[in-house]
Amino acid sequence: EELVRQALSEHQYPDGFALMLGTLFAPTQDRDVPGRGFTHRTGDVVRISSERLGTLVNRVTTSKSAPPWTTGIATLMANLAGR
């Protein structure tokens, strides 16, 4: 419930959202303090690549600072289908 509350606290989701809690792509080294693990910071550039799919590049920002997504999933799907 706390994760859902946080996801809803600073975002606008015109069509709802899916909360995914993990990834196969994660740094394994401690970032600053030994034993404290790794977390991204604002301004970090994250690249995930696959030879067959290409590279996804995102700059880390906060939910408050990111522009709201107002288009909605239906418009996104129509745009992708038109390509």
C-alpha positions, -999 to 999 in steps of 0.1 A, spaced: 0 0 0 29 24 8 44 18 -27 11 26 -44 6 57 -22 41 69 -32 35 62 -69 3 82 -68 17 111 -47 35 130 -75 24 116 -108 -4 121 -132 -15 88 -148 -42 94 -175 -47 56 -180 -35 41 -147 -1 25 -140 18 -8 -135 41 -9 -105 71 -31 -113 94 -39 -85 127 -50 -99 149 -54 -129 174 -77 -143 196 -47 -150 210 -34 -117 245 -23 -105 260 -46 -79 287 -25 -64 282 -1 -34 279 35 -45 292 54 -15 291 36 18 303 -1 19 274 -24 26 247 2 17 243 -9 -19 236 13 -49 209 39 -57 207 63 -86 210 101 -82 194 129 -101 214 135 -133 227 99 -136 225 86 -171 212 50 -173 219 30 -205 204 -5 -210 213 -22 -243 206 -53 -262 222 -62 -295 188 -71 -310 168 -42 -295 192 -13 -294 199 10 -264 175 27 -240 190 59 -225 174 78 -196 186 106 -174 175 101 -138 152 128 -123 126 131 -96 89 125 -101 82 161 -91 107 174 -117 97 152 -146 69 166 -169 36 148 -164 26 123 -190 -7 136 -203 -10 118 -236 -22 84 -223 -16 49 -234 -42 49 -262 -24 78 -279 10 61 -274 -2 28 -290 -18 47 -319 15 65 -325 35 33 -323 11 15 -347 14 44 -371 52 39 -374 
